[in-house]
Amino acid sequence: MQTINLGGKDYPIRFDMAAMKSIQDRYGAVQGLAEQLHKLDEMYWILALLINEGEKYNALTLNVQAKLITPEQVSIVMSIGDFCKGETSQAIINAFNEAIGDGKNRTAEDLTMLANSMQEAAKAKQ
């Protein structure tokens, strides 16, 4: 599982099916995710979502208590440097790449293109 360091603390981040559904519910489709990584409020929401999915996964698999975080708490522990250096966006992309599991290292643009193709495939099955 990927981690992200915010405020000197490592947090697990997990891009799973629950995260995918939440992102689709919020943005209407996954393809807008890369655009959202440039907006602070959305970055906080996305990070809180992925951290919480990581915490819930650890709680389930390791039988530990999940320590959930809110977007507001993310905004407190995340520094301006974390945002400006692009490490947070890259951590999210890394979590997505890990979830896909095919060994490719996608960029934010690749993420958008892949999300588009996943949306089209889902529509075709309906």
DABELSUL-V403834 format. One record per residue. N is the residue number from 1. RES is the residue in one small letter. PSI is psi as a letter, one per 40 degrees, with the letter a starting at -180 (none if undefined). Layout:
BEGIN
n = (N;N)
res = (RES;RES)
psi = (PSI;PSI)
END
This chain:
BEGIN
n = (1;2;3;4;5;6;7;8;9;10;11;12;13;14;15;16;17;18;19;20;21;22;23;24;25;26;27;28;29;30;31;32;33;34;35;36;37;38;39;40;41;42;43;44;45;46;47;48;49;50;51;52;53;54;55;56;57;58;59;60;61;62;63;64;65;66;67;68;69;70;71;72;73;74;75;76;77;78;79;80;81;82;83;84;85;86;87;88;89;90;91;92;93;94;95;96;97;98;99;100;101;102;103;104;105;106;107;108;109;110;111;112;113;114;115;116;117;118;119;120;121;122;123;124;125;126)
res = (m;q;t;i;n;l;g;g;k;d;y;p;i;r;f;d;m;a;a;m;k;s;i;q;d;r;y;g;a;v;q;g;l;a;e;q;l;h;k;l;d;e;m;y;w;i;l;a;l;l;i;n;e;g;e;k;y;n;a;l;t;l;n;v;q;a;k;l;i;t;p;e;q;v;s;i;v;m;s;i;g;d;f;c;k;g;e;t;s;q;a;i;i;n;a;f;n;e;a;i;g;d;g;k;n;r;t;a;e;d;l;t;m;l;a;n;s;m;q;e;a;a;k;a;k;q)
psi = (i;i;i;h;h;h;f;e;h;h;i;i;h;h;h;a;d;d;d;d;d;d;d;d;d;d;e;d;i;d;e;e;d;d;d;d;e;e;h;d;d;d;d;d;d;d;d;d;d;d;d;d;d;d;d;d;d;d;d;d;d;e;f;i;h;h;g;i;i;i;d;d;d;d;d;d;e;h;i;d;d;d;d;d;e;e;d;d;d;d;d;d;d;d;d;d;d;d;d;d;f;e;e;i;g;i;i;d;d;d;d;d;d;d;d;d;d;d;d;d;d;d;d;d;e;none)
END
